[in-house]
Structure formats: structure tokens, C-alpha cells
């Protein structure tokens, strides 16, 4: 079954990419957007202690200004 979700992700930017523009681009393009057909983010629930499924990111929107970053 597939559901479309609108989510807000909170993460530690310092441990993921810092302020380096190349690292930010890498994080968005390779980690979040996952260009490979079988590469998705795992959605894990602490409530059940297991993976719920996978997530395919289709668009990244900046919280600061609402700008589409994809």
C-alpha cells in the first residue's frame, strides 16, 4: 500500500553537512533525494520498534523561506 505524506524532517545539520555548500548539495541530492531506483529512506517507528516502510523524497522545501530546493 502507498500513502502520500507531507512531512517535516528535523536533523542535526552540523553532523550531516555543516555549512559547506558542496556538502549540503550532496546531502540533498544523494541522501534525501536518492537518485537510484531502489534507494529510499527508511521510515522507522520507535513506538513499534520496527521499520514501517520506505520513503521516496520528491521535493525539498526550505523551512526558512519556503523555497523549493530541488
RODO-508881 format. One line per field, with one value per residue: residue number from 1; residue in one letter; z, y, x of N, C-alpha, C, O in turn. Coordinates in pm, 1 decimal, padded with zeros to 6 digits. Each point is the difference from the previous one (the first is absolute). Layout:
BEGIN
num = (NUM,...);
residu = (a,...);
npz = (Z,...);
npy = (Y,...);
npx = (X,...);
capz = (Z,...);
capy = (Y,...);
capx = (X,...);
cpz = (Z,...);
cpy = (Y,...);
cpx = (X,...);
opz = (Z,...);
opy = (Y,...);
opx = (X,...);
# end
This chain:
BEGIN
num = (1,2,3,4,5,6,7,8,9,10,11,12,13,14,15,16,17,18,19,20,21,22,23,24,25,26,27,28,29,30,31,32,33,34,35,36,37,38,39,40,41,42,43,44,45,46,47,48,49,50,51,52,53,54,55,56,57,58,59,60,61,62,63,64,65,66,67,68,69,70);
residu = (x,x,x,x,x,x,x,x,x,x,x,x,x,x,x,x,x,x,x,x,x,x,x,x,x,x,x,x,x,x,x,x,x,x,x,x,x,x,x,x,x,x,x,x,x,x,x,x,x,x,x,x,x,x,x,x,x,x,x,x,x,x,x,x,x,x,x,x,x,x);
npz = (00000.0,-00136.8,00112.8,-00032.4,-00002.2,00154.3,-00101.6,00219.8,-00146.9,00162.7,-00060.9,00041.7,00002.5,00217.9,00095.7,-00028.8,00099.8,00194.1,00023.6,00047.8,-00106.5,00007.8,00183.8,-00008.2,-00119.6,00090.6,00152.5,-00075.9,-00078.4,00144.6,00110.5,-00030.5,-00118.5,00114.0,-00061.9,00175.0,-00178.0,00020.3,-00111.4,00179.9,00017.2,00152.9,-00045.1,00128.7,00047.8,00069.2,-00127.4,-00218.8,00004.0,-00112.0,-00133.4,-00036.6,-00007.4,-00202.5,00011.0,-00099.0,00021.5,00061.5,00224.5,-00099.7,00201.2,-00122.6,00160.8,-00060.0,-00173.6,00106.3,00057.6,-00204.7,00149.2,-00048.1);
npy = (-00118.1,00100.8,00078.1,00130.3,00010.9,00093.6,00000.4,-00047.2,00080.9,-00154.2,00178.3,-00176.1,00208.4,00046.8,-00088.1,00153.1,00200.0,-00000.8,00103.4,-00202.7,00182.8,00004.8,00095.2,00224.2,00100.7,00008.9,00159.2,00207.6,00073.6,00046.1,00194.3,00221.8,00118.1,-00006.6,00086.9,-00080.4,-00133.5,-00062.5,00187.7,-00133.5,00168.9,-00023.1,-00129.4,00151.3,-00206.5,00212.0,00111.8,00021.0,00207.6,00138.0,-00154.6,00222.5,00125.9,00003.0,00099.1,00059.0,00032.8,00112.4,00013.9,00148.2,-00030.8,00175.1,-00106.2,-00021.2,-00140.0,-00194.4,00068.5,00037.8,-00169.2,-00030.1);
npx = (00084.7,-00145.3,00179.1,-00178.1,00224.7,-00130.2,00200.7,00001.4,00147.4,00001.0,00121.4,00130.9,-00087.5,-00027.5,-00182.9,-00161.3,-00039.5,-00106.2,00198.6,00082.1,00075.0,00225.6,00088.0,00013.5,00160.8,00205.7,00039.9,00041.1,00198.6,00165.0,-00003.2,00019.7,00149.0,00193.0,00195.9,00111.2,00030.7,00212.3,00051.6,-00010.9,-00144.6,00160.1,-00176.0,00108.3,-00070.6,00010.2,-00146.0,00047.4,00087.6,-00137.4,00095.5,00005.3,00185.6,-00095.6,00202.2,-00192.3,00220.5,-00184.2,-00009.6,00136.3,-00095.7,00067.7,00117.8,00215.9,00039.2,00027.9,00205.8,-00084.0,00004.9,-00215.9);
capz = (00000.0,-00001.8,00049.0,-00018.6,00125.1,00003.7,00126.1,00035.6,00056.9,00085.5,00010.0,00045.1,-00119.8,00023.8,-00018.7,-00134.7,-00107.7,00039.6,-00084.0,-00129.1,-00107.2,-00070.4,00088.9,00003.7,-00127.6,00008.2,00092.8,-00066.2,-00122.2,00014.6,00119.6,00008.1,-00125.4,-00043.6,-00141.9,-00045.5,00002.4,00117.5,00117.2,00068.9,00143.0,00083.6,00097.7,00118.3,00111.3,00133.5,00069.7,-00020.9,-00003.3,-00126.8,-00121.8,-00052.9,-00145.3,-00056.0,-00041.8,-00116.6,00005.3,-00134.3,-00000.7,00124.3,00014.6,00110.4,00106.9,00024.9,-00092.7,-00083.2,-00134.0,-00048.2,-00013.4,-00090.8);
capy = (00118.1,00125.4,00121.7,00120.9,00072.9,00123.6,-00011.6,00095.7,-00077.1,00075.2,-00070.8,00079.4,00040.3,-00002.9,-00135.6,-00047.8,00071.8,00128.4,00114.0,-00017.0,-00006.9,-00128.5,-00104.1,00017.5,-00052.7,-00146.3,-00049.6,00008.7,-00080.9,-00140.9,-00062.6,00018.5,-00026.7,-00135.7,-00012.2,-00138.7,-00049.4,-00082.2,00065.7,00082.3,00018.1,-00089.1,00062.9,-00085.4,00042.5,-00038.3,-00054.2,-00144.8,-00049.4,-00067.5,00076.5,00005.5,-00008.9,00088.8,00131.2,00058.2,00145.9,00053.0,00144.6,00055.3,00139.5,00066.1,00048.6,00140.9,00092.6,-00069.4,-00018.6,-00136.7,-00021.8,-00111.9);
capx = (-00084.7,00073.4,-00063.8,00079.8,00011.5,00077.0,00071.9,00104.2,00110.6,00091.5,00127.1,00114.3,00072.4,00144.2,00053.4,-00032.8,00068.1,00057.1,-00036.9,00066.2,-00100.0,00012.3,-00052.0,-00145.7,-00048.2,00013.5,-00101.6,-00130.5,-00007.6,00036.8,-00056.6,-00144.2,-00070.5,00034.2,-00031.6,-00011.5,-00138.2,-00026.6,00055.1,-00098.8,00022.1,-00079.3,-00088.2,00004.2,-00085.8,00045.4,-00117.5,-00004.4,00137.5,00024.7,-00015.4,-00136.3,00011.6,00101.0,-00047.8,00065.3,-00011.0,-00022.2,00024.8,00053.1,-00041.5,00068.0,-00087.8,00028.3,-00064.5,-00097.1,00057.0,00020.1,00144.3,00029.1);
cpz = (00000.0,00053.2,-00035.4,00130.2,-00023.9,00135.5,00017.9,00066.8,00081.4,00015.2,00044.2,-00120.5,00019.2,-00021.8,-00140.3,-00108.3,00039.8,-00090.4,-00138.9,-00109.8,-00077.3,00083.5,00010.6,-00127.8,-00000.3,00088.0,-00064.6,-00114.9,00022.7,00119.0,-00000.2,-00128.5,-00057.7,-00146.7,-00051.9,00014.3,00125.0,00129.3,00059.6,00145.1,00075.8,00098.9,00117.5,00108.1,00131.7,00079.6,-00014.1,-00007.8,-00128.7,-00115.9,-00044.7,-00150.8,-00046.5,-00048.5,-00122.1,00005.5,-00142.6,-00010.7,00135.8,00002.3,00122.6,00102.3,00017.4,-00091.6,-00093.2,-00141.7,-00031.3,-00026.4,-00095.0,-00141.2);
cpy = (00123.8,00111.9,00116.8,00076.7,00132.4,-00000.8,00115.2,-00082.0,00093.7,-00083.1,00095.7,00035.7,-00005.3,-00139.7,-00054.3,00070.4,00131.6,00112.5,-00006.3,-00022.8,-00132.2,-00113.9,00007.9,-00055.8,-00152.1,-00058.4,00000.9,-00100.0,-00148.7,-00069.3,00012.3,-00038.6,-00137.6,-00026.2,-00143.2,-00051.6,-00080.6,00062.0,00093.5,00017.3,-00096.7,00081.7,-00095.8,00058.0,-00047.5,-00063.2,-00152.3,-00062.0,-00070.3,00097.7,-00007.1,-00021.4,00090.0,00127.9,00043.5,00150.3,00051.2,00149.2,00041.7,00148.4,00057.6,00050.6,00151.5,00092.7,-00065.6,-00026.8,-00148.5,-00019.0,-00112.6,00044.5);
cpx = (00088.7,-00088.3,00090.5,-00005.1,00070.5,00067.3,00097.0,00109.0,00088.8,00126.1,00108.9,00086.0,00151.7,00058.3,-00028.3,00080.6,00064.3,-00049.0,00062.4,-00104.0,00005.1,-00056.9,-00152.1,-00061.9,00006.3,-00110.1,-00138.8,-00010.7,00022.2,-00063.6,-00152.7,-00074.2,00029.9,-00034.3,-00015.3,-00142.2,-00034.9,00049.8,-00103.8,00041.8,-00089.0,-00082.4,-00013.1,-00090.6,00059.7,-00114.2,-00006.4,00138.6,00036.8,-00016.4,-00146.0,00002.8,00112.8,-00065.1,00078.7,-00025.0,-00013.7,00028.0,00051.6,-00035.5,00068.5,-00100.9,00015.5,-00080.1,-00102.4,00048.0,00018.3,00149.0,00036.2,00020.7);
opz = (00065.0,-00031.5,00001.1,00053.5,-00083.2,00103.0,-00095.6,00096.7,-00044.4,00035.0,-00002.1,-00049.7,-00095.5,-00053.9,-00043.0,-00091.0,-00078.3,-00047.6,-00078.5,00006.4,-00034.8,-00053.1,00008.1,00005.5,-00043.0,-00037.1,00010.0,-00009.3,-00059.7,-00004.6,00014.3,00005.0,-00077.6,-00029.3,-00105.8,00090.2,00040.4,00105.0,-00061.1,00049.7,-00042.7,00060.9,-00013.1,00020.4,00019.8,00092.1,00097.6,-00005.0,00000.9,00016.3,-00000.7,-00056.2,00076.9,-00024.6,-00002.3,-00008.0,-00086.2,-00109.9,00102.1,-00093.7,00107.5,-00034.3,00035.0,00044.5,-00088.2,-00084.6,00084.0,-00081.1,-00015.6,-00087.7);
opy = (00001.6,00008.0,-00015.2,00025.8,00008.3,-00000.5,00067.7,-00071.5,00109.5,-00117.8,00121.7,-00083.4,-00024.3,-00014.1,-00095.0,-00065.1,00054.2,-00003.5,00093.8,-00095.7,-00055.4,-00090.6,-00102.7,-00070.1,-00065.7,-00098.9,-00097.4,-00074.6,-00082.2,-00120.6,-00099.9,-00071.4,-00052.6,-00052.2,-00019.2,00042.5,-00002.3,-00064.0,00100.5,-00073.4,-00027.8,00094.1,-00109.0,00121.3,-00120.0,-00078.2,-00070.8,-00122.1,-00093.7,00110.8,-00107.1,-00067.7,00034.3,00004.8,-00010.4,00044.5,-00032.7,00053.3,-00053.2,00073.7,-00059.8,00069.9,00069.9,00103.0,00066.6,-00043.3,-00076.8,00072.1,-00031.2,-00082.7);
opx = (00104.6,-00118.7,00122.1,-00107.8,00090.3,-00067.5,00037.8,-00026.4,00034.6,-00006.8,-00018.5,00075.7,00073.8,00109.7,00065.5,00051.3,00078.0,-00113.5,-00013.9,-00077.1,-00104.2,-00064.2,-00067.4,-00101.1,-00094.8,-00063.1,-00074.6,-00097.5,-00069.6,-00024.2,-00070.4,-00100.2,-00079.8,-00107.5,-00060.0,-00072.2,-00116.3,-00004.3,-00036.4,00085.5,-00112.1,00050.8,-00055.8,-00002.6,00019.0,00023.8,-00024.9,00014.4,00079.8,-00051.1,-00060.6,-00086.1,00089.8,-00120.5,00122.6,-00114.4,00081.6,00015.7,-00043.6,00030.9,-00004.4,-00095.3,-00095.0,-00050.6,-00054.3,-00078.2,00046.9,00058.1,00118.0,00025.2);
# end
